[in-house]
């Protein structure tokens, strides 16, 4: 039995663990404000707020309910658009009306839910953050300027929010209904659920890939969720390494103050990864074992020279370089009963330079045509060590071993970069597909390779010098 709080009501659901929350909300609970759109986490029509008890407080994140397995929902608070309603329109709902941010109305509930998440966050809300909150919502009627104006209005009204008690402040000031106040204690009363012990169960973390690829079958499969396993979460820094749990999400990386200190452009890089709801759900290990040739996090962590730890059902563990995990298209050096528990990589020092680039048809909420990351360890003007990856140019997430080896020991100058380009072209094999032709992808990777050096060493490189 899966128990959770839906708006103000305790729900005990006998839905199979693989069923997605969207279907329970609409068909079992008859709450039709949460819409069915793409069923791929792309449109945001099914967005809900998910509150999880974290020590002394409830933390809320926006998620797409079309990809959220019921196995993951146990013990959480789910807020749909109906659960945000009060006797009068909330300031978020009113802002959408005043800015004419809706026409057909199909997408409006998702926008309202996402923007209402700003009321619950412990961040100081700026216009940029409010607009970012709706980066996973698509509207096909109004265009976005009116919705952005609504987001700006919400940000202004939340400027005085008490970030130490966002729930209490939001209820007091009419942004949220009163039932949000008692959620913390109510969640404490829900007992922990035991994980499924079925050996045939499919292991699910965020589900952002499995439910896209295998939507129909996942609903009927026994599911074992690792998303709530605290042993697989958390980031720590010790002995010159960063150690990250496999169930950490892209949002966890984005929100890590210490990680952002080590990688000052981390936010810029991670904002290119999908959208806020998907970053709140998709896990690092899930991105790795999905084995997509264009996985963004995979490209980053390969370039960071990461090591992964795999654990089987009997508790046995082994270590493997992430770059060695991929043996062929969707083929992994991993048995079916193994999961990725941990990722670790050496922390940067004063001579470390890291950069990630991605080109896609849309700037946000899109998969890459080509992506690439590079880590350079510098000794003065000399590249002491190099690690470079690329996606979209091979059947697997590609570690550019020959290019990395060629760069090692060379001076960081235009002659080195030009010569390395020839080596790089010899170890990639892009194909023509919906993301672009093979020639186009070669051209993209060339330009992104140049961009790495222009961004990391702007005083040394210009595009004109590199392409001459």
C-alpha positions in Angstrom: 0.0 0.0 0.0 1.4 3.4 -1.1 0.5 6.2 1.3 0.9 9.9 0.6 -0.8 13.2 1.1 -2.5 14.5 -2.0 -3.3 18.2 -1.4 -5.0 18.0 2.0 -6.1 14.4 1.9 -4.2 11.2 3.0 -4.3 8.7 0.1 -3.8 5.0 0.4 -3.4 3.7 -3.1 -3.2 0.1 -4.2 -1.9 1.1 -7.6 1.1 -1.0 -8.8 4.4 0.5 -7.9 5.2 1.1 -11.6 2.1 3.2 -12.2 2.8 6.9 -12.8 1.4 9.5 -10.4 -0.4 11.3 -13.3 -2.7 8.4 -13.8 -3.5 8.0 -10.1 -4.3 11.8 -9.8 -6.6 11.9 -12.9 -8.2 8.5 -13.0 -8.3 7.3 -9.3 -8.6 10.7 -7.6 -10.5 12.4 -10.4 -8.4 15.6 -10.2 -8.4 16.7 -13.9 -6.5 20.0 -13.5 -3.2 18.0 -14.0 -3.2 17.6 -17.7 -1.9 14.8 -20.0 0.3 16.2 -22.7 3.4 14.6 -24.0 3.9 11.9 -21.4 7.7 12.4 -21.8 8.3 15.2 -19.3 8.7 17.7 -22.0 5.6 19.9 -21.9 5.0 20.5 -18.2 1.2 20.1 -18.4 1.3 17.5 -15.7 3.6 19.4 -13.3 3.0 18.9 -9.6 4.8 20.0 -6.4 6.4 17.2 -4.5 7.2 17.8 -0.8 9.6 15.5 1.0 10.4 15.5 4.7 14.0 16.4 5.2 14.9 16.4 8.9 13.1 19.4 10.4 11.3 20.7 7.3 9.5 19.8 4.1 11.3 20.7 0.9 9.3 21.1 -2.3 10.3 20.5 -5.9 8.4 20.7 -9.1 8.2 17.4 -11.0 6.4 16.0 -14.0 3.9 13.5 -12.8 3.8 11.6 -16.1 7.3 10.2 -15.2 7.0 9.8 -11.5 6.6 6.2 -10.4 4.2 5.5 -7.5 7.0 3.6 -5.8 8.7 7.0 -5.4 5.7 8.8 -4.1 5.3 7.0 -0.8 5.6 9.3 2.2 5.5 12.5 0.3 3.1 15.5 -0.1 1.8 16.0 -3.6 0.3 19.4 -4.5 -1.7 19.7 -7.7 -3.3 22.9 -9.0 -6.5 22.1 -7.1 -4.5 22.0 -3.9 -3.4 25.6 -4.5 -7.0 26.9 -4.7 -8.5 29.2 -2.0 -11.6 31.3 -1.7 -10.0 33.8 -4.1 -7.3 33.6 -6.7 -3.8 33.4 -5.3 -1.3 36.1 -6.3 0.3 33.6 -8.7 -3.1 32.8 -10.3 -4.0 36.5 -10.4 -0.7 37.4 -12.1 -1.5 35.0 -14.9 -4.9 36.7 -15.3 -3.6 40.2 -15.1 -0.7 39.6 -17.6 -3.1 37.7 -20.0 -0.8 34.7 -19.7 -3.4 32.2 -20.8 -5.6 31.5 -23.9 -6.8 28.0 -24.3 -5.8 27.2 -20.7 -4.5 23.7 -21.2 -1.0 24.6 -20.1 -2.0 27.1 -17.4 -2.3 24.7 -14.4 1.3 23.6 -15.0 2.6 27.2 -15.1 0.7 28.1 -12.0 2.1 25.0 -10.1 5.6 25.7 -11.2 5.4 29.4 -10.3 3.8 28.5 -6.9 7.0 26.5 -6.2 8.8 29.8 -5.8 6.6 30.5 -2.7 7.9 27.3 -1.1 11.6 27.6 -1.9 14.2 29.0 0.6 15.8 31.0 -2.1 15.4 34.8 -2.5 13.1 35.0 -5.6 14.4 37.1 -8.4 12.8 37.6 -11.8 15.4 35.4 -13.3 14.6 32.6 -10.8 10.9 32.9 -11.4 11.3 32.6 -15.2 13.7 29.7 -14.6 11.0 28.0 -12.5 8.8 27.7 -15.7 11.5 26.5 -18.0 9.9 23.1 -18.1 6.5 24.4 -19.1 5.4 24.8 -22.8 2.5 27.0 -24.0 1.5 26.9 -27.6 -1.0 29.8 -27.6 0.2 33.0 -26.0 3.9 33.2 -26.6 6.0 33.7 -23.5 6.2 37.4 -23.0 2.9 37.6 -21.2 3.8 34.6 -19.0 7.2 36.1 -18.3 5.4 39.3 -17.2 3.4 37.2 -14.8 6.5 35.6 -13.5 8.1 39.0 -13.0 5.0 40.2 -11.1 5.2 37.1 -8.9 8.9 37.7 -8.2 8.2 41.3 -7.2 5.5 40.1 -4.8 7.7 37.5 -3.3 10.6 39.9 -2.8 9.8 40.2 0.9 9.3 36.4 1.4 10.7 35.1 4.7 13.3 32.5 3.4 13.6 31.0 6.8 9.9 30.1 6.9 8.6 30.3 3.3 5.6 28.1 4.0 4.4 30.1 7.0 5.0 33.4 5.2 3.2 32.2 2.0 0.2 31.0 3.9 0.0 34.2 6.0 0.2 36.4 2.9 -2.3 34.5 0.9 -0.1 32.6 -1.6 -0.9 29.2 -0.3 -3.8 27.5 1.5 -3.6 26.9 5.2 -3.3 23.1 5.0 0.4 23.5 4.0 1.2 24.4 7.6 0.5 21.0 9.0 2.1 18.9 6.3 5.4 18.3 8.2 3.8 16.6 11.1 1.4 14.6 8.9 4.3 13.2 6.9 6.1 12.1 10.0 3.2 9.8 10.7 3.6 7.9 7.5 5.7 4.8 8.1 8.6 4.0 5.9 7.8 1.6 3.0 9.9 -1.5 2.5 11.5 -1.8 -1.0 10.2 -4.5 -3.3 12.1 -7.7 -2.9 11.0 -9.1 -6.3 14.2 -10.2 -8.2 12.5 -9.3 -11.4 11.7 -5.8 -10.3 13.0 -3.0 -12.5 15.3 -0.5 -10.6 14.0 3.0 -11.0 15.5 6.3 -9.8 14.1 9.4 -11.5 12.4 7.4 -14.3 13.0 10.3 -16.7 14.3 7.9 -19.3 12.7 4.5 -18.5 9.2 6.0 -18.7 9.9 7.6 -22.0 11.4 4.5 -23.6 9.2 1.9 -22.0 6.0 3.7 -21.0 3.6 0.9 -21.6 5.5 -1.9 -20.1 6.8 0.0 -17.0 3.2 0.4 -15.7 2.9 -3.4 -15.4 6.4 -4.2 -14.2 7.3 -4.7 -10.6 9.4 -1.7 -9.7 12.1 -1.1 -7.1 12.7 2.6 -6.5 16.1 3.8 -5.3 15.1 7.5 -5.4 14.4 7.5 -1.6 17.5 5.5 -0.6 19.5 8.0 1.5 22.6 5.8 1.2 22.7 6.7 -2.5 22.4 10.4 -2.0 24.6 13.2 -0.8 27.9 14.8 -1.9 31.0 14.9 0.2 34.5 16.1 -0.3 37.5 14.2 1.2 41.1 13.3 0.4 41.1 15.6 -2.6 38.1 13.9 -4.2 34.4 14.7 -4.7 32.2 11.7 -3.9 28.6 11.8 -5.1 25.8 9.3 -4.5 24.3 7.7 -7.6 20.8 8.8 -6.7 21.8 12.5 -6.6 20.0 14.6 -9.2 21.2 17.3 -11.5 19.4 19.7 -9.2 21.4 18.5 -6.3 24.6 19.3 -8.2 23.2 22.7 -9.1 22.3 23.5 -5.5 25.6 22.4 -4.0 27.4 25.5 -2.8 30.7 23.8 -2.4 30.6 22.2 -5.8 29.8 25.6 -7.3 32.9 26.9 -5.5 35.1 24.3 -7.1 33.4 24.8 -10.5 32.4 28.5 -10.9 30.6 27.9 -14.2 28.7 24.9 -13.0 25.4 26.7 -12.9 25.9 27.9 -16.5 26.6 24.3 -17.6 23.8 22.6 -15.7 21.1 25.0 -16.8 21.7 23.5 -20.3 20.6 20.2 -18.9 16.9 19.6 -19.6 14.5 21.7 -17.4 13.9 22.4 -13.7 11.3 19.5 -13.2 13.6 17.0 -14.9 16.7 18.2 -13.1 14.7 17.7 -9.9 14.1 14.0 -10.9 16.8 12.7 -13.2 19.7 11.1 -11.3 23.4 11.1 -12.2 23.6 7.3 -12.2 20.5 7.1 -14.3 22.1 9.3 -16.9 25.1 7.1 -17.0 23.3 3.7 -17.4 20.9 5.1 -19.9 24.0 5.1 -22.1 22.7 7.7 -24.4 25.4 8.8 -26.8 24.5 12.4 -26.0 24.0 12.3 -22.3 25.0 15.7 -20.9 26.0 14.6 -17.4 27.8 11.6 -18.8 29.9 13.9 -21.0 30.8 16.1 -18.1 31.7 13.2 -15.7 33.8 11.4 -18.4 35.9 14.5 -18.9 36.3 14.8 -15.1 38.0 11.4 -15.2 35.4 9.9 -12.9 35.3 6.5 -11.3 32.1 4.7 -10.6 31.4 2.1 -7.9 29.0 -0.7 -8.9 27.2 -2.9 -6.3 25.3 -6.1 -7.0 22.4 -7.6 -5.1 24.7 -9.7 -3.0 26.5 -6.6 -1.8 29.7 -7.1 -3.9 31.3 -4.0 -5.3 33.7 -3.1 -8.0 35.2 0.1 -9.4 35.3 1.1 -13.0 36.3 4.2 -14.9 33.2 5.8 -16.3 34.7 6.0 -19.7 35.2 2.2 -19.7 31.5 1.5 -18.9 30.4 1.8 -22.5 31.2 -1.1 -24.8 28.8 -0.4 -27.7 25.5 1.2 -28.4 23.4 0.8 -25.2 25.9 -2.0 -24.2 27.5 -1.6 -20.7 30.1 -3.3 -18.7 27.5 -3.8 -16.0 25.4 -6.9 -15.1 21.6 -6.6 -14.7 21.8 -6.9 -10.9 24.4 -4.1 -10.5 23.6 -0.4 -9.7 25.9 2.6 -9.7 26.1 3.6 -6.0 28.8 6.2 -6.1 30.7 8.5 -8.5 34.0 10.1 -7.5 36.5 12.3 -9.3 39.6 14.4 -8.3 38.8 17.9 -7.2 40.2 20.7 -9.3 43.2 22.7 -8.1 44.6 26.0 -9.2 45.9 24.5 -12.4 42.6 22.8 -13.4 40.4 24.1 -16.2 37.0 22.6 -16.9 34.4 23.5 -19.6 31.2 22.1 -21.1 29.5 23.0 -24.3 26.3 21.9 -25.9 24.4 22.6 -29.1 20.8 21.7 -29.5 17.8 22.8 -31.6 16.4 24.6 -28.6 18.6 26.2 -26.0 16.8 24.6 -23.1 14.7 21.5 -22.6 16.3 19.6 -25.5 18.8 16.9 -26.1 22.1 17.7 -27.7 23.0 17.5 -31.4 26.6 17.5 -30.1 28.0 18.1 -26.6 31.5 18.0 -25.3 33.5 18.6 -22.1 37.2 19.0 -21.3 39.3 19.0 -18.2 42.9 20.4 -18.5 45.5 20.2 -15.8 48.0 23.0 -16.5 51.6 23.4 -15.5 52.3 27.0 -16.5 51.6 27.1 -20.3 51.9 23.4 -20.7 49.0 20.9 -20.6 50.2 18.4 -18.0 47.0 16.2 -18.3 44.0 16.3 -20.6 40.6 14.6 -20.6 38.0 15.3 -23.3 34.6 13.8 -24.1 32.1 14.2 -26.9 28.5 13.2 -27.4 26.6 12.8 -30.7 29.7 11.7 -32.7 29.8 8.0 -31.9 27.5 5.2 -30.8 28.6 5.7 -27.2 29.4 8.7 -25.0 32.9 9.1 -26.4 36.1 9.6 -24.4 38.5 11.1 -26.9 41.5 9.1 -25.8 43.7 10.0 -28.7 42.9 13.7 -28.6 43.5 13.7 -24.8 46.8 11.9 -25.2 47.9 14.2 -28.0 47.2 17.4 -25.9 49.1 16.0 -22.9 52.5 17.5 -22.6 51.9 20.1 -25.3 51.9 23.9 -24.9 48.4 25.5 -24.9 48.7 27.4 -28.2 47.0 27.6 -31.5 49.4 25.2 -33.2 48.6 22.5 -30.6 44.8 23.1 -30.9 44.9 23.0 -34.7 47.0 19.8 -34.7 44.7 18.2 -32.1 41.7 18.9 -34.3 43.1 16.5 -36.9 43.6 13.8 -34.3 40.0 14.4 -33.0 38.5 14.0 -36.5 40.2 10.7 -36.8 38.6 9.1 -33.7 34.9 10.2 -34.2 32.3 8.7 -36.4 29.1 10.7 -36.4 26.1 9.6 -38.4 23.4 11.6 -40.1 20.1 11.6 -38.2 17.3 13.9 -37.0 19.8 15.9 -35.0 21.9 16.8 -38.1 24.1 15.4 -40.8 27.4 13.7 -40.1 29.3 16.7 -41.6 27.3 19.1 -39.6 28.2 17.3 -36.4 31.9 17.3 -37.3 31.7 21.0 -37.8 29.9 21.5 -34.5 32.5 19.5 -32.6 35.3 21.5 -34.2 33.6 24.8 -33.2 33.0 23.6 -29.7 36.6 22.3 -29.4 37.7 25.8 -30.3 35.2 27.3 -27.9 36.7 25.2 -25.0 40.1 27.0 -25.5 38.6 30.4 -26.2 36.5 30.2 -23.0 39.3 28.8 -20.8 42.1 31.0 -22.2 40.5 34.1 -23.6 43.8 36.0 -23.5 45.4 33.4 -25.8 42.8 32.4 -28.4 40.5 34.0 -30.8 38.3 32.2 -33.3 40.0 33.9 -36.3 43.4 32.7 -35.2 42.1 29.1 -34.7 40.3 28.8 -38.1 43.0 30.3 -40.2 
